[in-house]
């Protein structure tokens, strides 16, 4: 009823006689002064320190024709004159690029003449419905004229409407007061022909805030002044000080009203325009795309020839832990995105053997049609010797910031063709799952190729009896996170094959809790409690993780607590440690866990005093106002002291979004025979095996096998060099944001934010029978560079800024186990080396003549290294291990 009454309240009108918009009088010339300025700076920068420029002019406006039947249907002529261009902020002559320059020397005679040539606007009910000018005029000049015309578009009634102007098609709200109208444009609703792209992972992405407000002052039914301010702020989510601000202002002020020309005669707008100037055409209200004339840009031939001199050294493997590698990676991507297929092929063919894998990362990450075609032509998937390059291509596809259907189709075609390596066959299918997930996130789940791949991976596990193939399809589904795969994971969670169970349970843990039904929970609880069969310890541990992470009920938690004390020794200790970690780290299940622990039957000394060496611990790596990074370390041993599972996770959280940045899991089984120990229940017949799998930035990679089978184990035992095995190495495009910002003034800004990561993850496992000691290690080295570049590039002047930060880091996780006695001694170490950090801000202005102004600021610091704290029990154990070594 309240809304119904509101509908009958008449809207406020500020001009008389029910005018829809501003009305011009016959034989009057309205003389305005006009100024538009644009500036770029850091988010909290002031106008005085900004880069940018202003354009000022006189604007004469007169009525050309009015529809006799409607006073609000008007054809208006505008003439720009006395154009001046200068700095947006006061500068000394030495720093002023416009010093000594005239408008004609800046614009050129033809462009100045085009800007000062009369143009017409059809104003209907206060809205610009048509824009008339010469077709041959440069797009940048026509856009500036459209910017002036946007300040004549105003309605005198309050309300929300959808309008077309130079910014595109936007939702606009008008608020009318006495003699004044405020127009607020919802810039996020504007639809334009030029669209960009952004990273699908929110934690690594870029977010923006924008506003556009124009205040009109009206007098006697016409515009006395129009003052507009438009602001855009773009910031990297994980570090919001890495940000850029664009501010655009417009001012149109009535200076005088003089005697002007009389109205022209005519039946309609089109006939009147044609009678006055046949060269005038309706060219559309929205901004036109300006073709950038890239002076100084390399030709594609020059690009391919210069690559070895510009980038090759920085792409050598020894540089992958240094910031120069991701910095060069981002620069190469920018070049490749402008290069042809043939030029890209030349770069690939002329790269050194050691630098080529990194070049493949860059070419694939460029994600252009030419770069994809070049890679598909360059790689021969039938050749088993090309495994390294093929896998680097596939991983880069999996990490793609904005993959499309064509990329997925390319992988489908590869999977149907001849593949020389079984490892590559597996990686193709696994990565297809990751691309399906990203395309579905963008609303592309019904694309034909996506539907085809979904069908293939959903039916895949049932189409084969080969264990490795079933694992391949399960890993692909784990990457896809398809809701329809949940029943399949639920089924395989109860499989007799431990690997199927582990993959399925860890996949279920990645889903939104809302998708985990009661039926699925019942399945997971059956696995943990072994209601139907005996499971391996690591499977039960994975099931417990799903129980605790899926919004468990009171009875589920109580039953888990009651099981402690009746589990195998090390699983007992692991579960106790997991419960304490949930409580310590205030995880979502902590509240219901505390409630269940009030019951003395489930929480007592007998249960919570079990000894062992397995553990689970979580902690903070870094906490800032913008992002939080956490880590977790889970270690599960067999009853004989041999590692069963080691799981290290790193998570990033920002503004409510969560990213699984890294998971490195080492699993071992069937190694009790080495030390003449008895296997645990349910693990008596397990084949000797050790391997590692990695999940990187929410993408599961193909697992790596250290050894499989007793003979392979023994040969590896006697040939172990102690050197870690590489799990993943390469360059990854983390942040990739491209945006075209059409300003109301007619100027156009381009924003490019990119983040590159050079990463080298390796792991190893050593066993010494002589010293009865085993050691596992996970080594993570990396360097990251993030840059943000915002430019306002007209063909006569260019202004912009670049903000960036870079760092290098090394993180090592080492576990030492001495199993000469029980409880065996276990020491876990997680060390971070000192890391250099630097950030910079560059602002610039330049003219085609080469005259330029550049301002640079930055700072560097060395952040101290540290050993991440684990639980006190671990500290005591490490002391005993190293004391015994001494």
PyMOL commands that set and color helices and strands:
alter all, ss='L'
color gray80, all
select helices_A, chain A and resi 2-7+16-18+47-49+93-95+103-107+109-115+139-152+202-204+269-276+300-310+312-315+317-319+323-336+341-349+353-366+369-378+384-398+405-416+422-441+448-460+467-480+483-492+498-510+513-515+518-529+537-549+554-563+569-584+590-596+672-675+710-719+872-885
alter helices_A, ss='H'
color red, helices_A
select strands_A, chain A and resi 28-41+51-66+73-87+119-124+127-134+159-165+168-177+180-191+206-219+222-236+239-259+280-282+615-623+628-637+643-654+657-669+689-696+699-700+704-708+725-742+748-768+773-793+798-818+825-832+835-846+852-863+866-867
alter strands_A, ss='S'
color yellow, strands_A
deselect
rebuild
show_as cartoon
